[in-house]
Structures are given as C-alpha cells and as structure tokens.
Amino acid sequence: LGDTAKQARRDGAYVASGPAEGCRSVTLPGRDGRPRRTDAYLQPKLGIVGIFAREDMRTPEGIALGSTRKELEKAYPEVSAISDNGYRTVDLGGHRHYEFGMAKGRRVFEIALVDDRQMCFG
C-alpha cells in the first residue's frame, strides 16, 4: 500500500489513466486484466489504497481464497464478527486492515488489503 502511480509503473504494474484527483484501477505486474475486476486501486494523494488477492496469493499468515472460517479465525484470532455485508476485518494498524469476504459465512471468497482512508471502493 502507498506506492505512487510512478512507483507502480516502475515495478511493472499497469495504472489506468484518469482524472488527476480520481481513483484509478491497477493491474499487478505479470498479470492479465480481469473483466469487471481490478487488482488494486490508486488514489493520487495516498497512492495504492487497496489490493485484491488473486487465486494464487496468500496473506503472510497463510489465508487464501477458499480458506475456511475456522482457518481464518485461527490465523487471525482478532478478526471481527461477520458484518451485514458478509465481510470480516482485521485491523493491522497504521491506517491498514484486511477485509475477508465470506461466502455464506463459511469460505473466503475475497481478500483485500485496504488503507482505511481510501475513498475508491465500498
């Protein structure tokens, strides 16, 4: 999180063009774009403000898409209760948190590393 558009491009990411103050989608290096999805969002004043996991990615604690609720709770005992929209969160400090989308409360279907100050999505 926090990389500027220039840093992301230098590292091989594709950063969509857009208005100077608007949010931009980012495709991570070495990845093809996904229809109606993005790998990350960039907010010009904050840099990259959200990164969304792909199927081959894991958190440092081993949680991946498809992980069970039990595995999530073991890796992150401080995870929040499931919200009305089906997401659980883990506060990482420093304006950062994980969001875990839970399919029917049983399996992780989305993982996002998010800057709490972002205004690009959900």
N, C-alpha and C positions, 0 to 999 in steps of 0.2 A: 504494500500500500504506500501511496505517497509519491511514486515516481511521476515525473512530469511527462508530457507528450514527447518531448525531445529525448528523454531517457528511455522511454518505452520503445520509441522508434529505433534508437541506437542499439537496443537489445534485440531488435528483430520483430517487434510487435507491429501490427497494423493498427493505426489510430484513425478512425473515420474523421473526415473534415466536418466542421460545423461552426456555429456562431462563436465568437470569441469567449463569451461567458457561458455557453451552453454545454451540456453534458455530451460526451462522445463515447461511442462504443469502441472497444478494443478487442482485437483478436490476438491471442498469445502467440509468441514465436513458434514456428514449426507446426502450426495448426491450420486446418482449413476452417473457413467460416461455417457457422451452423445456421440454417434457416430459422428466422424468428427467435434467435438466441444470441447472446454475446458472452464472451469470456470474462470481460471486465468493463467497468465504466470509469471514465476520467472526467473529473470536474476541474476546469482550468486552475482555480485558486488552491485546490487541495491535492491535485494530482490524481492518481488512481485511487478510487474510493470504494471499489467493490470488485472482488474476483470470485468467479463462479467455477466450481470444480467440474472437471470432465471425468469420464468413467475411469481413467487410469490414475487419477490423483487421490491422495490421502492426506489427512491432516498429520502433523508430526506425531500425534497420539494414535494414528492408525485408522481413523474413521474415514470411510469411503462411501460413495453412493451404494446403496444396498445394505449398509450396516444395519444391524437391528437396534431397537430401542435399548435393549439390555447392554449391548456393546457400547452404545453412546453414553449411557449412564455410568458404565464402568470407567470409560476413558475420561469423562468429564462429570464427576460427581456433583459439581456445582451447576449443571445445566438447569435452565428454568423449566417450569411446568409448561406443557404444551399450550400455546395460545389459541385464541379463537380461529386464527387463520392457519393452524396446523404447523406452526413453527416453534422451535425451541432455540434458545440463545445461550451463549457462553460469553461472559464479559472477559475480555483479555487485557483490559486497562489501556491507558494511552489512547483513548478515543477509538478503540477497536473491539469488535466482537465477531463471533461466529454465529451464523444462522443456519439451522438444520431444518429443512422441510421434511415432515414426517408423513408418509403415505399411510392413511388410516391409523396413525399413531404407532405403526409397527416397524417400518423401514425408512431409512433416509433416502429421499429422492432428490434433494438439493442441498448443496453446501455452499455457503458464501462467507468470505472473509470481508468484513464491512467496516468502513470508517463511520463512526456514529454521527459525524457532522454532514454526511452526504445528503444531497437533495436530488439525486438522479433516479432513484427507484424506490419502490414500496415502502 
